[in-house]
């Protein structure tokens, strides 16, 4: 039995159609006729002996189970094909091409600017783009191939996602500058000291569960006064006396957007730190660009 035969054009047409779930949108992007896209994909499916796309009259396309798996592999294949061409052109001396990464929303302002600046200094011919989001959106971006890597916390990651720990973030308590606990000389506090205090909760998916679990594990039931999805909103509410907060990322300055100050207190409780990881899809070989970015994350966090 002969091996299946396919062309890069067929793969590119399939990738565009699968990404848009529309033959029309794919043809508009590729600047070819819709019939050319449809014919190329039909030939690809015939050659492979598998149906990848379901055609729905007036409702576009949907991927079959086989199509979803094939789409992931095609993304990897095309990425490495482009890298192979560029490597040959540059004789392997300089990284070129594009790299898309994701970053968890509360990590981004602390780590992303430095990472981007250093990566661009080392590899000026790589165009690096990023997207911020919470865990669910970043995992979806990895699975769809919209990003090759994601920098996020090491919780709520499924078995299909590979992760490498590049750092840790210890939880701490944040209170207003004039709070009674802020007047302690050593600026340390026990979770039980917060039992009767109102709380401002960073209300992001999974983050809220993690933060509340820290208190519940210490036998403290938090009295949540306000919820906010913005990190700086939480800090400003705390600084203005609306309650305490538990956070992991610590800015270098105590002044908040409101102009008031919020004081960080170290926890005396034995609370585990959060792992910070670089995540990618398991079984998908990273491009050299992605490998370099992952290694840079490891180096900068270690430093």
C-alpha positions as CSV (number, residue, x, y, z in Angstrom):
1,X,0.0,0.0,0.0
2,X,1.5,3.3,-1.0
3,X,1.9,6.2,1.4
4,X,-0.7,9.0,1.1
5,X,0.4,12.0,-1.0
6,X,-0.5,15.5,-0.2
7,X,0.8,19.0,-1.0
8,X,1.6,22.0,1.2
9,X,-1.1,24.0,-0.7
10,X,-3.7,21.4,0.4
11,X,-2.5,21.7,4.0
12,X,-2.6,25.5,3.9
13,X,-6.1,25.5,2.4
14,X,-7.3,23.0,5.0
15,X,-5.7,25.1,7.8
16,X,-7.4,28.3,6.8
17,X,-10.8,26.6,6.3
18,X,-10.6,24.8,9.7
19,X,-9.5,28.0,11.4
20,X,-12.4,30.1,10.0
21,X,-14.8,27.1,9.7
22,X,-15.8,28.7,6.4
23,X,-14.7,28.0,2.8
24,X,-15.6,31.6,1.9
25,X,-13.5,33.2,4.6
26,X,-10.6,30.9,3.8
27,X,-10.8,31.8,0.1
28,X,-10.9,35.5,0.9
29,X,-7.8,35.2,3.1
30,X,-5.9,33.1,0.6
31,X,-7.0,35.2,-2.4
32,X,-8.1,32.2,-4.3
33,X,-11.5,31.0,-5.4
34,X,-13.8,29.1,-3.0
35,X,-13.9,26.2,-5.4
36,X,-10.1,25.9,-5.3
37,X,-10.2,25.6,-1.5
38,X,-13.0,23.1,-1.6
39,X,-11.4,21.0,-4.3
40,X,-8.0,21.0,-2.5
41,X,-9.6,19.8,0.8
42,X,-11.7,17.2,-1.0
43,X,-8.5,15.8,-2.6
44,X,-6.7,15.8,0.7
45,X,-9.6,13.9,2.4
46,X,-9.7,11.4,-0.5
47,X,-6.0,10.8,-0.3
48,X,-6.0,10.3,3.5
49,X,-9.2,8.3,3.4
50,X,-10.7,10.4,6.2
51,X,-13.3,13.1,6.4
52,X,-11.9,16.2,8.2
53,X,-14.7,18.7,7.6
54,X,-18.4,18.5,7.7
55,X,-20.2,20.8,5.2
56,X,-23.4,22.4,6.5
57,X,-25.6,24.2,4.1
58,X,-25.7,27.9,5.0
59,X,-24.0,27.2,8.3
60,X,-20.4,26.9,7.3
61,X,-18.1,24.0,8.4
62,X,-17.4,21.9,11.5
63,X,-14.4,19.7,12.2
64,X,-14.9,16.0,12.7
65,X,-13.0,14.3,15.6
66,X,-10.3,13.2,13.1
67,X,-10.3,16.7,11.7
68,X,-9.7,18.3,15.1
69,X,-6.6,16.1,15.7
70,X,-5.4,16.6,12.1
71,X,-5.7,20.3,12.4
72,X,-3.4,20.4,15.5
73,X,-0.8,18.3,13.6
74,X,-1.1,20.5,10.5
75,X,-0.4,23.6,12.6
76,X,2.7,22.0,13.9
77,X,3.8,20.8,10.5
78,X,3.3,24.2,8.8
79,X,5.1,26.1,11.6
80,X,8.1,23.8,11.3
81,X,8.0,24.0,7.5
82,X,8.1,27.8,7.7
83,X,11.0,27.5,10.1
84,X,12.8,25.1,7.9
85,X,12.6,27.5,5.0
86,X,13.8,30.5,7.0
87,X,16.6,28.5,8.6
88,X,17.9,27.5,5.2
89,X,17.7,31.1,4.0
90,X,19.6,32.4,7.0
91,X,22.0,29.4,7.1
92,X,20.8,28.8,10.7
93,X,22.7,31.8,12.1
94,X,19.7,33.9,13.2
95,X,16.2,33.2,14.3
96,X,13.5,34.6,12.1
97,X,9.7,34.2,11.7
98,X,6.8,34.7,14.1
99,X,6.0,33.6,17.6
100,X,2.7,34.0,19.5
101,X,2.6,33.5,23.3
102,X,0.0,33.8,25.9
103,X,0.3,35.3,29.4
104,X,-2.0,35.2,32.4
105,X,-3.5,38.6,33.1
106,X,-2.0,39.2,36.5
107,X,1.4,38.0,35.5
108,X,1.6,40.1,32.3
109,X,2.4,43.5,33.7
110,X,5.1,42.1,35.9
111,X,6.9,39.8,33.6
112,X,5.9,40.3,30.0
113,X,7.6,43.7,29.3
114,X,11.0,42.5,30.4
115,X,10.6,39.2,28.6
116,X,9.6,40.9,25.4
117,X,12.4,43.5,25.6
118,X,15.1,40.8,26.2
119,X,13.7,38.4,23.6
120,X,13.6,41.1,20.9
121,X,17.1,42.2,21.8
122,X,18.4,38.6,21.4
123,X,16.3,37.8,18.3
124,X,15.4,41.1,16.5
125,X,14.2,39.3,13.4
126,X,11.5,37.3,15.2
127,X,8.1,39.0,15.4
128,X,6.7,38.1,18.8
129,X,3.0,38.8,19.6
130,X,1.2,38.1,22.8
131,X,-2.3,37.8,24.2
132,X,-3.4,38.3,27.8
133,X,-6.1,36.2,29.4
134,X,-7.2,33.9,32.2
135,X,-6.5,30.2,32.3
136,X,-9.5,29.0,30.2
137,X,-8.8,31.4,27.3
138,X,-5.0,30.6,27.4
139,X,-5.6,26.9,27.3
140,X,-8.0,27.3,24.4
141,X,-5.4,29.4,22.5
142,X,-2.8,26.7,23.0
143,X,-5.2,24.0,21.8
144,X,-6.3,26.0,18.7
145,X,-2.7,26.8,17.8
146,X,-3.3,30.6,18.2
147,X,-0.4,30.6,20.6
148,X,2.6,28.2,20.9
149,X,3.4,28.9,24.5
150,X,1.7,30.4,27.5
151,X,3.1,31.8,30.7
152,X,0.7,31.1,33.6
153,X,0.2,29.6,37.0
154,X,0.6,25.8,37.4
155,X,-2.9,25.0,38.5
156,X,-5.9,23.8,36.4
157,X,-3.8,22.4,33.6
158,X,-5.1,19.2,31.9
159,X,-3.1,16.2,30.8
160,X,-2.8,17.3,27.2
161,X,-0.8,20.4,28.3
162,X,2.9,20.1,29.0
163,X,4.4,22.5,31.5
164,X,7.8,23.5,32.8
165,X,8.1,25.3,36.1
166,X,10.1,28.6,35.7
167,X,9.4,30.3,39.0
168,X,7.1,30.6,42.1
169,X,4.9,33.3,43.6
170,X,4.2,33.3,47.3
171,X,0.9,34.6,48.6
172,X,0.8,37.7,50.8
173,X,-1.7,39.9,52.5
174,X,-2.5,43.4,51.4
175,X,-4.0,46.0,53.8
176,X,-4.5,49.8,53.8
177,X,-1.6,51.9,55.0
178,X,-3.5,52.9,58.2
179,X,-4.8,49.4,58.9
180,X,-4.1,48.2,62.5
181,X,-2.0,45.2,61.1
182,X,0.1,47.5,58.9
183,X,1.5,49.2,62.1
184,X,3.3,46.0,63.1
185,X,7.1,46.5,62.9
186,X,7.8,43.2,61.3
187,X,4.9,43.5,58.9
188,X,3.9,39.8,59.3
189,X,0.5,38.4,59.9
190,X,-1.3,35.1,60.5
191,X,-4.4,34.2,58.5
192,X,-6.3,33.8,61.7
193,X,-5.7,37.5,62.3
194,X,-8.0,38.2,59.4
195,X,-10.9,36.1,60.6
196,X,-13.2,39.1,61.3
197,X,-11.9,41.3,58.5
198,X,-13.8,42.1,55.3
199,X,-12.1,40.9,52.1
200,X,-11.6,42.2,48.6
201,X,-11.4,39.2,46.4
202,X,-9.5,39.0,43.1
203,X,-12.5,37.5,41.2
204,X,-10.9,35.6,38.3
205,X,-11.8,32.0,37.3
206,X,-9.7,29.6,39.4
207,X,-7.8,32.4,41.1
208,X,-10.8,33.1,43.4
209,X,-11.0,29.4,44.3
210,X,-7.2,29.3,45.0
211,X,-7.3,32.4,47.2
212,X,-10.3,31.3,49.2
213,X,-8.8,27.9,49.7
214,X,-5.8,29.5,51.4
215,X,-8.2,30.9,54.1
216,X,-10.4,27.9,54.4
217,X,-7.4,25.6,54.8
218,X,-6.5,27.8,57.8
219,X,-10.0,27.5,59.2
220,X,-10.9,31.1,58.2
221,X,-14.1,31.8,56.4
222,X,-13.6,35.1,54.5
223,X,-16.2,37.8,54.7
224,X,-16.1,39.0,51.1
225,X,-17.1,42.6,50.9
226,X,-16.2,43.3,47.3
227,X,-15.2,41.3,44.2
228,X,-13.1,42.7,41.3
229,X,-11.5,41.1,38.3
230,X,-8.9,43.8,37.9
231,X,-5.7,43.5,39.9
232,X,-5.2,47.2,40.3
233,X,-8.9,47.6,41.2
234,X,-8.3,45.2,44.1
235,X,-5.3,47.1,45.3
236,X,-7.1,50.5,45.1
237,X,-10.1,49.2,47.1
238,X,-7.8,47.8,49.8
239,X,-5.8,51.0,49.9
240,X,-9.0,52.9,50.6
241,X,-10.0,50.7,53.5
242,X,-12.6,48.4,51.9
243,X,-10.9,45.3,53.2
244,X,-7.8,43.1,53.0
245,X,-6.7,41.1,49.9
246,X,-4.6,38.0,49.2
247,X,-2.4,38.3,46.2
248,X,0.7,36.7,44.7
249,X,2.3,39.3,42.5
250,X,3.9,42.2,44.4
251,X,4.5,45.6,42.7
252,X,7.7,47.6,43.6
253,X,5.6,50.6,44.8
254,X,2.9,50.7,47.5
255,X,1.0,53.6,45.8
256,X,-2.2,52.5,44.0
257,X,-4.0,54.1,41.1
258,X,-6.2,56.0,43.6
259,X,-3.2,57.7,45.1
260,X,-3.6,55.8,48.4
261,X,-1.1,53.3,49.6
262,X,-1.5,49.6,50.2
263,X,0.9,47.7,52.4
264,X,2.1,44.1,51.8
265,X,2.3,41.8,54.9
266,X,4.2,38.5,54.9
267,X,2.3,35.4,56.0
268,X,3.5,33.5,59.0
269,X,1.4,30.5,57.9
270,X,2.9,27.6,56.0
271,X,1.2,28.3,52.7
272,X,2.6,26.8,49.5
273,X,3.7,29.1,46.7
274,X,2.1,29.1,43.3
275,X,4.2,27.6,40.5
276,X,4.7,29.8,37.5
277,X,5.0,27.6,34.3
278,X,5.6,27.8,30.6
279,X,2.9,25.7,29.0
280,X,2.7,24.1,25.6
281,X,0.7,21.3,24.0
282,X,1.9,17.8,24.9
283,X,3.4,15.9,21.9
284,X,3.8,19.0,19.8
285,X,7.5,19.8,19.0
286,X,8.3,23.4,19.8
287,X,9.9,25.6,17.2
288,X,13.3,27.0,17.9
289,X,11.7,30.4,18.5
290,X,9.5,28.9,21.2
291,X,12.3,27.0,22.8
292,X,14.3,30.2,23.0
293,X,11.4,32.0,24.7
294,X,10.9,29.2,27.1
295,X,14.6,29.2,28.0
296,X,14.5,32.9,28.5
297,X,11.6,32.6,30.9
298,X,13.6,30.1,32.9
299,X,16.7,32.3,32.9
300,X,14.9,35.6,33.9
301,X,12.9,34.0,36.7
302,X,16.0,32.3,38.0
303,X,17.7,35.6,38.0
